[in-house]
Amino acid sequence: MPLRLRRPLFFVVLSCVLAAAGEVDPASVVSQRIQTEYAKKAAEVPATADGQWDLAVWCRSRALVDEERVACEQVIALSPDHLEARRRLGFERMGTKWLRGEELYKAKGWVRHLGRWMAPAEVAAEESRRKRLRDLARARADWSNAWQGETRYFKIRSNAPGRIVEETGRALDLCVDTLAKIFRPRSMPRRIPLEMYATQAEFARASAVAGMPVGQGTLGYFYRGSDLGIRCFHAGSLDRTLGVLFHECTHLMVYQSFGDQVPTWANEGMAVFMEFAKVSGTSIDIRTVPWDRLWHLQDMLDEKDQISLNRLAALSGEYTVQYYPQGWGLVWFLLYADQGKYRPKLEAFYQQKQTPGMAVDAFRAAFGVAPDDLLPAWRSQFAAMEPKTTSELCDAALAAARYRYDLRKGLAFADQAIASAATDWKPKLVRARVLFAQARLSGRIEHWHQAAAAFGAVSAEREAALAKQRGKPALADLAITAEHAIALARGGGPGDCQRAVELCGKSIAADEADPSAYRSLAEIATVATDPVFRDLAAAGEHLAVADDLGPGHENDYVRALLLAANNQVPEALMMLDRAAALDAFGFGAALYQSEAARLKPKPAAVRPAGVKNR
């Protein structure tokens, strides 16, 4: 059955966005309080280099960018060679002089190219690389020249970015191997066709030609008949795309093993169970909790008579969105509840030939109880389920931010994860990513600053861990680096903007076909806090490369920012609408709405009758 997601309710999304933007604690009130604290602090610190540096650090911790700059300037006026203050202002020592900006780069012999200063040799290499990448990407974007390759179990054809195709193939083989241990098929699948389109529009057109028209909410499907295969599109991120493919791969393996004899709840429930499996290197972890699905289930548990497991077990036709979490919950319960009491019976249940119309009787025969006999224990299990381990808390923190837009909940889970593993840098990185989501939604400088500081706090440990990895960094790691770069450019001063550009350069050096790095360079050149790094023409060039490497709603978002920077607000709003339609079920659904709300002109205040302007 095609995988469909639950569309976030607009009023829920909007209320969470407004909360993130400070409606509960208005920005003006927060700003006024901080300014009062700043005035008091500035009056108390001594007029010494150390005193002014303490003030600069205090300002940085509260995202007072201009005030921090003034304090750093006071520091170097009193202590000209103060290294940290110089760095914060973007200075670098050249011989006996401290230089920054254009003066510094010219002293190095660099030239300005595409919004960045670089060595002449780097310019030539950059242009050569861009041309080669764009020519290849444009060729592959044509379906007749799409990437084609084989794994142990799949014959893949795709015009999505090459790295995505490569990582997808490896992950799907792991998924099939895992499912084979559960279902024990008589024979393993061989070279199942997989078509993965770069865009949703291409996927819809191909599906229509194949006689399988799809709606806006369909992300992919498994088809059978004279042919067997999977068809989907790249859903904006590798994680989301793999979730779709793991879901459909489960249906394929169920059919490969048992034909049509498995009831819908056991088929769809296992597919959702596999949807959130985590891939790490050459292993896959299936004992994960899809937190958004669980929270949806808990919402339904709060409604009286909302759920009947007998009704779920009897389903054979349309499997609407509320049944996905219910089916997952029943499969999870039968696998793990009561110390795995029902697991052997579930494995045997898949092997049994089912009688049409006898689903509840078949369940009772297999498990010794009717589905609804399990309902009290089942409800109790999931009503009380919360993340407990460090890994679960990290996953729940990101799920709360990305799927529920509940940033307070996300930060609370991240803080619990940090407390449970105080010496581990990874939970701190998760907190940085939640703060990044908060900054994305609110657009407030203090939130950007908090995210940049949080990424910076784990930067050294993360870079050391990445350096130990063999081969190219994973796409997920490159995406995190892009988040760090954007947070720096949007939440800091000159030194931070330079560091942001350098991070993007490192990502390109590690993987020259990384679209997130070029997209980040485009965003930095559009909205960096330091005007020295803004170059709208260069932003357009970076974005063109990102489009060639991997078009999608994230590129459209940056394109909207670029249009707005060029005073083309109506066009920017149209672009945000398009981006929101392409990610109607993801984080973009909230982000693009919140960005549009910031761009739309505010209505003029209505003055009561009889009141005159002064």
C-alpha positions in Angstrom: 0.0 0.0 0.0 1.4 3.5 -0.8 2.9 5.3 2.1 1.0 8.3 3.1 1.8 10.7 5.9 -0.4 12.7 8.2 -0.5 16.4 7.1 0.1 18.7 10.1 -2.9 20.7 11.0 -2.4 24.4 10.0 -3.5 25.8 13.3 -1.2 23.5 15.2 1.8 24.4 13.0 1.0 28.1 13.2 0.6 28.1 17.0 3.9 26.3 17.5 5.6 28.7 15.1 4.3 31.7 16.9 5.4 30.2 20.2 8.9 29.7 18.8 8.9 33.2 17.5 8.2 34.6 20.9 4.4 35.1 21.2 4.4 33.7 24.7 7.5 35.7 25.6 7.4 38.7 23.2 10.7 39.6 21.6 10.3 43.2 22.5 10.0 42.4 26.2 13.0 40.0 26.1 15.1 42.6 24.2 14.2 45.4 26.7 15.1 43.2 29.7 18.5 42.2 28.1 19.2 45.8 27.3 18.6 46.8 30.9 20.9 44.0 32.0 23.5 45.1 29.5 23.4 48.8 30.7 24.0 47.6 34.3 26.8 45.2 33.3 28.6 47.8 31.1 28.5 50.3 34.0 30.0 47.7 36.4 32.9 46.3 34.4 36.3 48.1 34.8 37.7 50.0 31.9 40.5 47.4 31.4 41.2 44.9 28.6 40.2 42.0 30.9 37.1 43.8 32.0 36.0 44.7 28.5 36.7 41.1 27.3 34.5 39.8 30.1 31.8 42.2 28.9 32.3 40.9 25.3 31.9 37.3 26.4 28.8 38.2 28.4 27.3 40.0 25.3 28.1 37.0 23.1 26.2 34.7 25.4 23.1 36.8 25.0 23.4 37.4 21.2 24.2 41.1 21.6 26.2 41.2 18.4 26.7 45.0 18.1 27.4 45.4 21.8 30.0 42.5 21.6 31.7 44.2 18.7 32.0 47.5 20.6 33.4 45.7 23.6 36.0 43.8 21.5 37.0 47.1 19.9 37.5 48.5 23.4 39.7 45.5 24.3 42.0 45.9 21.3 42.2 49.7 22.0 43.6 48.8 25.4 45.5 45.6 24.4 46.2 45.7 20.7 47.5 42.1 20.5 44.5 40.5 22.3 44.2 37.4 20.2 40.6 36.3 20.9 39.2 39.8 20.6 41.0 40.2 17.3 39.6 36.9 16.0 36.1 37.9 17.0 36.4 41.0 14.9 37.8 39.0 12.0 41.4 40.1 12.2 44.4 38.1 11.2 48.1 38.9 11.8 50.1 39.5 8.7 53.7 40.2 9.6 53.6 43.0 12.2 50.1 44.2 11.2 46.6 43.1 12.2 44.4 43.1 9.0 40.9 42.1 8.2 38.4 42.1 5.3 39.5 43.2 1.9 42.8 44.6 3.2 43.7 41.2 4.6 42.7 39.2 1.5 44.6 41.5 -0.8 47.6 41.2 1.4 47.4 37.5 0.9 47.2 37.9 -2.9 43.6 36.6 -3.0 40.9 37.7 -5.3 37.1 37.9 -4.8 35.2 35.2 -6.6 31.5 34.2 -6.2 31.2 36.2 -3.0 34.3 34.7 -1.4 38.0 35.6 -1.2 40.2 32.8 -2.5 43.7 32.2 -3.9 44.0 32.5 -7.7 44.8 28.8 -8.0 41.6 28.0 -6.0 39.5 30.1 -8.4 40.6 28.0 -11.4 40.1 24.7 -9.5 36.6 25.9 -8.4 35.5 26.8 -11.9 36.8 23.6 -13.3 35.0 21.6 -10.6 31.7 23.5 -11.0 31.6 23.0 -14.7 32.3 19.2 -14.4 29.7 18.8 -11.7 27.1 20.8 -13.5 27.6 19.0 -16.8 27.3 15.6 -15.1 24.3 16.6 -13.0 22.5 18.0 -16.0 23.1 14.9 -18.0 21.9 12.6 -15.1 18.8 14.8 -14.5 17.5 13.6 -17.9 15.8 10.2 -17.1 17.2 8.7 -20.2 20.7 9.3 -18.8 19.8 8.5 -15.2 22.1 6.7 -12.8 21.8 2.9 -13.1 23.4 0.4 -10.8 22.9 -2.9 -9.1 23.2 -4.0 -5.5 22.7 -7.5 -4.2 18.9 -7.2 -4.2 18.0 -4.2 -6.3 18.4 -2.8 -9.8 18.4 1.0 -9.2 17.6 3.7 -11.7 17.5 7.3 -10.4 18.1 10.9 -11.5 18.6 12.0 -7.8 22.1 13.0 -6.7 24.6 10.2 -7.0 25.5 10.1 -3.3 21.9 9.6 -2.4 21.6 6.8 -4.8 24.7 5.2 -3.5 23.8 5.4 0.2 20.2 4.3 -0.5 21.3 1.1 -2.3 23.6 0.1 0.7 20.8 0.8 3.2 18.2 -1.2 1.3 20.4 -4.3 1.1 20.7 -4.1 5.0 16.9 -3.8 5.2 16.3 -6.9 3.1 18.8 -8.9 5.1 17.1 -7.9 8.4 13.6 -8.7 7.1 14.8 -12.1 5.8 15.6 -13.0 9.4 12.1 -12.2 10.4 10.1 -13.7 7.5 12.5 -16.5 6.4 11.5 -16.4 2.7 12.0 -19.5 0.6 14.2 -17.5 -1.8 15.8 -14.1 -1.6 14.7 -11.4 -4.1 17.1 -10.8 -7.0 17.5 -7.4 -8.7 14.1 -5.9 -7.8 13.6 -2.7 -9.9 13.7 0.5 -7.9 12.9 3.8 -9.6 13.7 6.9 -7.5 12.9 10.2 -9.1 14.6 13.5 -8.2 11.3 15.4 -7.8 7.7 14.6 -6.8 6.4 15.9 -10.2 8.6 13.4 -12.1 7.4 10.6 -9.8 3.7 11.6 -10.4 4.2 11.7 -14.2 5.9 8.3 -14.2 3.3 6.8 -12.0 0.5 8.1 -14.3 2.2 6.6 -17.4 2.5 3.3 -15.5 -1.2 3.4 -14.8 -0.7 4.1 -11.1 -1.8 7.7 -10.5 -0.8 9.1 -7.1 -2.0 11.9 -4.9 0.0 14.7 -3.3 0.5 12.7 -0.1 2.0 9.6 -1.6 5.7 9.4 -1.2 6.3 6.0 -2.7 4.7 2.5 -3.3 5.5 -1.1 -4.0 3.8 -2.6 -7.1 3.3 -6.1 -8.2 1.7 -8.1 -11.0 3.6 -9.1 -14.1 6.4 -7.1 -12.6 7.6 -6.5 -9.1 9.2 -3.2 -8.0 9.3 0.0 -6.0 8.8 3.5 -7.2 9.4 6.7 -5.2 11.0 10.2 -5.2 13.7 11.8 -3.2 11.7 13.2 -0.4 14.0 16.1 0.6 16.4 14.2 2.9 18.1 10.9 2.9 16.4 9.9 6.2 12.9 10.6 5.0 13.6 8.9 1.7 15.0 5.8 3.4 11.9 5.7 5.7 9.7 5.5 2.6 11.8 2.8 1.0 12.1 0.7 4.2 8.3 0.8 4.4 7.8 -0.3 0.8 10.7 -2.8 1.0 8.8 -4.5 3.9 5.7 -4.8 1.7 7.9 -6.3 -1.0 9.4 -8.9 1.4 6.0 -9.8 2.8 4.7 -10.4 -0.7 7.9 -12.3 -1.7 7.5 -14.5 1.4 3.8 -15.0 1.8 2.0 -13.6 -1.2 -1.3 -11.9 -0.3 -2.1 -14.1 2.8 -0.8 -11.6 5.5 -3.6 -9.4 6.9 -3.4 -5.7 6.4 -2.6 -4.8 10.0 0.4 -7.2 10.1 1.7 -6.0 6.7 1.3 -2.3 7.3 2.2 -2.5 11.0 5.5 -4.2 10.2 6.2 -1.7 7.4 5.8 1.3 9.8 7.9 -0.6 12.4 10.7 -0.8 9.8 10.2 2.8 8.6 12.3 4.3 11.4 15.1 1.8 11.4 18.5 3.5 11.9 21.4 2.7 9.6 24.9 3.1 11.0 27.8 2.0 8.7 27.2 -1.6 7.9 24.5 -2.3 10.5 20.8 -1.4 11.0 18.9 -1.0 14.3 15.2 -1.9 14.1 14.4 -1.6 17.7 13.6 2.1 17.5 10.5 4.1 18.3 8.9 6.3 15.7 8.2 9.1 18.2 5.8 11.1 16.0 3.8 7.9 15.3 3.7 7.2 19.1 2.6 10.7 20.0 -0.2 10.4 17.3 -1.2 7.1 18.9 -1.2 8.7 22.4 -3.4 11.5 21.1 -5.9 8.9 19.9 -5.7 7.0 23.3 -7.0 10.2 24.9 -10.2 10.0 22.9 -12.7 7.6 24.3 -13.6 4.6 22.0 -11.2 5.9 19.4 -9.4 2.6 19.1 -10.6 -1.0 18.6 -8.0 -3.6 18.0 -10.7 -5.9 16.6 -11.5 -3.3 14.0 -7.9 -2.9 13.2 -7.3 -6.6 12.8 -10.4 -6.9 10.5 -9.2 -4.1 8.1 -8.7 -5.3 4.5 -9.4 -2.2 2.4 -8.5 1.4 2.8 -5.9 1.9 5.5 -6.3 5.5 6.5 -3.7 7.6 8.3 -4.9 6.9 11.9 -4.3 3.2 11.4 -0.5 3.5 10.7 0.4 4.2 14.4 -2.2 1.6 15.6 -0.7 -1.1 13.3 2.8 -0.2 14.4 1.7 -0.3 18.0 0.2 -3.8 17.7 3.3 -5.2 16.0 5.6 -3.5 18.6 3.5 -4.9 21.4 3.6 -8.5 20.0 7.3 -8.3 19.6 8.4 -6.7 22.8 5.7 -6.5 25.5 5.8 -8.8 28.5 9.4 -9.7 27.7 8.6 -10.8 24.2 5.9 -13.3 25.3 4.1 -13.1 21.9 7.1 -12.9 19.6 7.3 -16.6 18.6 3.6 -16.6 18.0 3.9 -13.5 15.8 6.7 -15.1 13.7 4.5 -18.2 13.3 1.5 -16.0 12.5 3.3 -14.6 9.4 3.9 -18.2 8.1 0.2 -19.2 8.4 -2.2 -19.2 5.5 -5.0 -16.7 6.3 -8.7 -17.3 5.5 -10.3 -14.2 3.9 -12.9 -12.6 6.3 -11.6 -14.5 9.3 -9.0 -12.0 10.5 -10.2 -11.8 14.2 -10.6 -15.6 14.4 -7.2 -16.1 12.9 -5.7 -13.7 15.5 -7.4 -15.6 18.3 -6.2 -18.9 17.0 -2.6 -17.7 16.7 -2.3 -15.7 19.9 -4.9 -17.4 22.2 -6.8 -14.1 22.7 -8.9 -11.8 20.6 -7.3 -8.5 19.6 -9.5 -6.5 21.9 -8.6 -8.8 24.8 -5.1 -7.2 24.6 -6.5 -3.7 24.6 -6.2 -2.8 28.3 -2.5 -3.9 28.5 -1.9 -2.4 25.0 -3.3 1.0 26.0 -1.4 1.0 29.3 1.9 0.2 27.4 1.7 3.1 25.0 0.0 5.6 27.2 3.0 5.5 29.5 5.7 5.1 26.9 8.4 7.8 27.1 12.0 8.0 25.9 14.4 6.7 28.5 17.8 5.8 27.1 20.2 8.5 25.8 19.6 7.3 22.3 15.9 7.4 22.7 16.0 10.9 24.2 18.1 12.2 21.3 15.7 10.7 18.7 12.7 12.1 20.6 14.3 15.6 20.8 14.8 15.7 17.0 11.3 14.3 16.4 9.7 16.8 18.6 11.4 19.7 16.8 11.0 18.4 13.2 7.6 16.7 13.2 5.7 18.3 16.1 7.5 21.7 16.0 7.4 21.5 19.8 10.7 23.1 20.6 10.3 23.3 24.3 9.7 19.5 24.3 12.7 19.0 22.0 15.0 21.0 24.2 13.7 19.2 27.4 14.5 15.8 25.8 17.9 17.0 24.7 18.7 18.3 28.2 17.7 14.9 29.6 20.0 13.2 27.1 22.9 15.4 28.1 22.2 14.7 31.8 22.2 11.0 31.2 25.5 11.0 29.3 27.4 14.1 30.6 30.7 13.2 28.9 29.2 12.3 25.5 29.3 15.1 22.9 26.5 13.6 20.7 23.5 14.7 22.9 25.0 18.2 23.0 25.0 18.1 19.2 21.3 17.1 19.2 20.6 20.1 21.4 22.4 22.3 18.9 20.2 20.9 16.1 17.0 21.6 18.1 18.2 25.1 18.7 18.9 25.4 14.9 15.3 24.4 14.3 14.1 27.0 16.8 16.2 29.7 15.0 14.8 28.6 11.6 11.3 29.0 12.8 11.6 32.2 14.8 14.2 34.0 12.7 15.4 35.8 15.8 19.1 36.7 16.1 19.4 35.5 19.7 18.1 32.0 18.6 20.7 31.9 15.8 23.4 32.9 18.2 22.4 30.2 20.7 22.5 27.6 17.9 25.9 28.8 16.7 27.3 28.7 20.2 25.9 25.1 20.8 27.4 23.8 17.6 30.7 25.5 18.5 30.8 23.8 21.9 31.0 20.4 20.3 32.8 21.3 17.1 36.3 20.1 18.1 35.0 16.7 19.3 32.8 16.2 16.2 35.6 17.1 13.8 37.9 14.7 15.5 35.4 11.9 15.2 34.8 12.7 11.5 38.5 12.6 10.9 38.7 9.0 12.1 36.1 7.9 9.6 37.2 6.2 6.4 36.1 7.5 3.0 33.7 10.3 2.4 31.6 11.7 5.2 28.0 10.5 5.2 25.3 12.8 3.8 23.9 13.2 7.3 27.2 14.5 8.6 27.4 17.0 5.7 23.9 18.2 6.5 24.9 18.9 10.1 28.0 20.8 9.0 25.7 22.9 6.8 23.5 23.7 9.8 26.5 24.8 11.8 27.7 27.1 8.9 24.3 28.7 8.5 24.0 29.3 12.3 27.4 31.0 12.4 26.6 33.2 9.4 23.2 34.2 10.7 24.0 34.6 14.4 27.5 36.0 14.6 30.0 38.6 13.6 32.8 38.8 10.9 34.9 36.0 12.3 31.8 33.7 12.5 30.9 34.4 8.8 34.4 33.6 7.7 34.2 30.3 9.7 30.9 29.5 8.1 32.3 29.9 4.6 35.3 27.8 5.6 33.1 25.0 6.8 31.3 24.9 3.5 34.6 24.8 1.7 35.6 21.8 3.9 32.4 19.9 3.0 33.1 20.5 -0.7 36.6 19.3 -0.3 35.3 16.2 1.3 32.6 15.6 -1.2 32.5 18.0 -4.2 29.0 16.9 -5.1 27.4 17.9 -1.8 24.4 20.1 -2.6 23.9 21.2 1.0 27.3 23.0 0.9 26.5 25.0 -2.2 23.0 25.8 -0.8 24.5 27.0 2.4 27.0 29.2 0.5 24.0 30.7 -1.3 22.2 31.4 2.0 25.2 32.9 3.6 25.8 35.2 0.6 22.1 36.3 0.9 21.5 36.8 4.6 24.9 36.8 6.5 25.0 39.2 9.4 28.2 40.7 8.1 27.5 42.7 4.9 31.0 42.0 3.7 29.9 38.4 3.0 26.7 39.3 1.2 26.8 39.0 -2.5 23.4 38.3 -4.2 25.0 37.6 -7.6 27.3 35.0 -6.0 24.3 33.6 -4.1 22.6 32.9 -7.5 25.6 31.1 -8.8 25.9 28.9 -5.7 22.2 28.1 -5.9 22.4 27.1 -9.5 25.0 24.5 -8.7 22.9 23.3 -5.8 19.9 23.0 -8.2 22.0 20.9 -10.6 23.2 18.6 -7.9 19.9 18.1 -6.2 16.8 20.3 -6.8 14.1 20.4 -4.1 12.1 22.5 -1.6 15.2 23.4 0.4 16.7 25.1 -2.6 13.4 26.9 -3.2 13.5 28.2 0.3 16.9 29.8 -0.3 15.7 31.1 -3.6 12.8 32.8 -1.8 15.3 34.4 0.6 17.3 35.7 -2.5 14.1 37.0 -4.1 13.2 38.8 -0.9 16.7 40.3 -0.7 16.2 41.6 -4.2 12.9 43.3 -3.1 10.8 40.8 -5.0 8.6 39.9 -2.1 5.5 38.7 -4.1 7.7 36.3 -6.1 9.4 35.2 -2.8 6.0 34.4 -1.3 5.0 32.3 -4.4 8.3 30.4 -4.1 7.6 29.7 -0.4 4.2 28.4 -1.3 5.8 26.0 -3.8 8.4 24.9 -1.3 5.6 24.2 1.3 3.7 22.1 -1.2 6.8 20.0 -1.9 7.3 19.3 1.9 3.8 19.4 3.1 4.5 16.6 5.7 7.9 17.7 6.9 9.6 20.5 8.8 9.3 22.7 5.8 5.5 22.8 6.3 6.1 25.0 9.3 9.3 26.8 8.2 8.0 28.1 4.9 4.8 29.3 6.5 6.7 31.1 9.2 9.1 32.7 6.6 6.1 33.8 4.6 4.5 35.3 7.7 7.6 37.4 8.2 7.7 38.6 4.6 4.1 39.6 4.3 3.4 43.3 4.8 1.8 43.9 8.2 -1.7 45.4 8.0 -1.9 49.1 9.0 -3.4 49.7 12.5 -7.1 50.7 12.3 -7.5 54.0 14.1 -10.7 54.5 16.0 -13.2 57.0 14.4 -12.6 60.6 15.6 -9.0 60.1 16.5 -6.7 62.3 14.4 -3.0 61.8 13.5 -0.7 64.3 15.2 
